[in-house]
Amino acid sequence: MINRKIIHIDMDCFYAAIEIRDNPELINKPVAVGGNGERSVLCTCNYIARKFGIHSAMSSKVAKSKCKDLIILPVDMSKYKKTAKIIHGIFFEFTNLVEPLALDEAYLDVTMNQSHNNSATLIAEDIRQRILQEVGLTASAGVAPNKFLAKVASGWNKPNGLFVISPPQIDSFVANLAVEKIFGVGKVTLAKLHNMNIKKCVDLRSFTLTELVSKFGKFGHTLYHQSRGIDLREVEPNRPRKSLSVETTFINDISNILELQNNLLSLHNQLLFRLNDISLDYKIKNQFVKVKLNNFKVKSVEISSNCANLEIFTKLLNSIVNTAAIRLLGIGVHFDTVDNDKIEQPQLF
């Protein structure tokens, strides 16, 4: 079996970085990009703002209460997509095996790349330098034998960093990795793991696959394998996206419809940001709402639609919520896959 060489490139606070690049007066100031209304949310913010506890998807009102000097700029998606097109063009100069995740990040499989002495580390560093030279932005990169570890590594030395996990380092590195780094571990699953005194991946290794599946369902497979640094997913450059969704699991179950609608509004803002972050070629064919009850029963409802309309989401939510307490709420859209199947490469721009 060939040891793959996977690079994960993640731009540093992409939208905010572009705005600061284009307006040097913003340097050394707390900057965010997103809505500035009473019920708006942030898309991203720079690292100065993050020192105040501000983060993406946070309410703009809450963010301004944490930092009175916070500068919130409107989203300029056409500008961001223009910059991203140049960046993704750089990726394809090194390999055709590019799996875009969003405008600002992608996986690259450079296993068969013979340049740079066949070194994925040197390739990643060259890509970072090219991005800096051509668009004036910094990027962080992770290099590893699989996608899970490459993504973890790209965040290890942020911002403007490079981190490498070589095959001999996998076992010891992952053993000490916090379980929240495993893909799919959210706040509720994390609380459950901590209640079981599982805080690092090495703690998960004391459980068999059968035990983890019995406690976490099919997600137990992910916990078992990724806690051992195993991820067999391939970089998929031609995979069309069939849907896009966002969800939140509540720490305390919610049965109040007004409280659920407030959470729906926040999810809707997040969904709109993510829709802006993908291809214009994707055509929405329906929108849906999903809830998970406190007995773990899942209910969902969808309706034909060509957009992500808040009013329709609200009606869908109202149609499936009764007196039962809700532990998870999710909303999303399905895309018309007939048109997308014609796309040879993901068209992000």
HUCOR-V188566 format. One record per residue. OMEGA is omega in degrees with one decimal (* if undefined). Layout:
BEGIN
omega = (OMEGA;OMEGA)
END
This chain:
BEGIN
omega = (-178.3;172.4;-179.0;177.3;-174.9;175.8;171.1;177.9;179.9;178.8;-177.7;-178.9;-165.3;-175.3;-179.8;-179.7;177.9;180.0;179.1;176.5;-175.8;177.6;-175.6;178.0;-179.9;179.5;179.4;175.5;176.8;-173.7;175.0;176.4;179.9;178.5;-177.8;-179.5;-176.8;-175.9;-179.0;176.1;179.7;175.9;177.6;175.9;179.9;-173.4;175.0;178.4;-177.9;177.7;178.1;-178.5;-179.5;-179.7;179.4;-179.1;175.8;174.4;178.9;179.6;178.4;-179.5;-179.7;176.1;178.9;-178.7;-175.6;-178.9;-177.8;176.8;179.6;-178.1;179.4;178.8;176.6;-170.2;-180.0;178.9;-178.5;-179.6;177.2;178.1;-178.6;179.9;177.7;-178.3;-179.7;174.0;176.2;179.6;-174.2;172.9;-177.0;179.9;173.2;-179.4;179.7;177.5;179.2;175.4;-179.8;177.6;-169.3;178.3;-179.4;169.0;174.2;173.3;-177.2;-177.5;-175.0;179.1;-175.8;180.0;176.8;-179.2;180.0;-178.3;177.2;179.3;179.1;177.2;-179.8;179.8;177.8;178.4;-180.0;179.4;178.5;179.1;179.7;-177.8;-170.9;180.0;175.7;-179.4;177.5;177.8;173.5;-176.3;172.4;179.9;-176.8;179.7;177.9;-173.2;-179.7;-176.8;179.1;180.0;175.7;-176.3;-177.6;178.8;-172.1;-177.7;179.0;-7.2;173.6;-177.0;176.9;178.7;-175.5;172.5;-179.1;-178.6;179.9;-177.6;-170.3;-172.7;-177.5;-179.9;-176.2;-179.6;-177.6;-177.1;177.1;-175.0;178.8;176.7;178.3;-177.5;177.3;177.7;177.8;-173.0;-179.3;177.6;179.0;178.7;178.6;178.7;180.0;177.1;176.5;-178.8;176.3;-177.8;178.0;-178.1;178.6;178.4;179.1;-175.3;178.8;179.3;175.8;177.3;179.6;-179.9;-178.7;177.5;179.3;-178.1;-173.0;-178.7;-177.0;177.2;176.1;176.8;178.8;179.9;-178.2;-173.8;-176.9;175.2;175.7;178.0;-177.2;176.3;-174.8;179.6;178.0;171.5;-173.6;-175.7;-172.9;-175.8;177.1;177.5;-178.7;-177.7;174.8;-177.3;173.8;-179.5;176.5;174.7;-175.4;175.9;174.9;-179.0;-177.6;175.2;179.9;-175.1;179.5;177.4;176.9;179.6;176.1;176.0;176.7;179.4;178.4;178.0;179.8;176.6;179.0;-179.6;179.4;177.7;-178.2;176.1;176.7;-172.4;-179.7;-171.3;171.5;-177.4;178.5;-179.5;-179.8;177.4;173.2;175.7;-172.6;174.8;178.2;173.3;172.1;-177.9;-179.1;173.1;176.7;173.1;-177.5;175.8;178.6;178.4;-179.3;-179.8;178.2;-178.1;177.9;179.7;177.7;-171.3;-177.8;-178.5;178.9;176.5;-179.7;178.9;178.2;178.8;-178.7;-175.8;-177.0;179.8;173.9;-178.1;-178.0;177.9;-176.7;177.2;179.7;175.2;178.3;175.5;179.0;178.8;170.3;-179.2;175.7;-174.4;179.7;178.6;-175.0;-179.5;-179.9;-176.0;-179.8;175.3;178.6;-178.8;-174.7;-166.3;*)
END
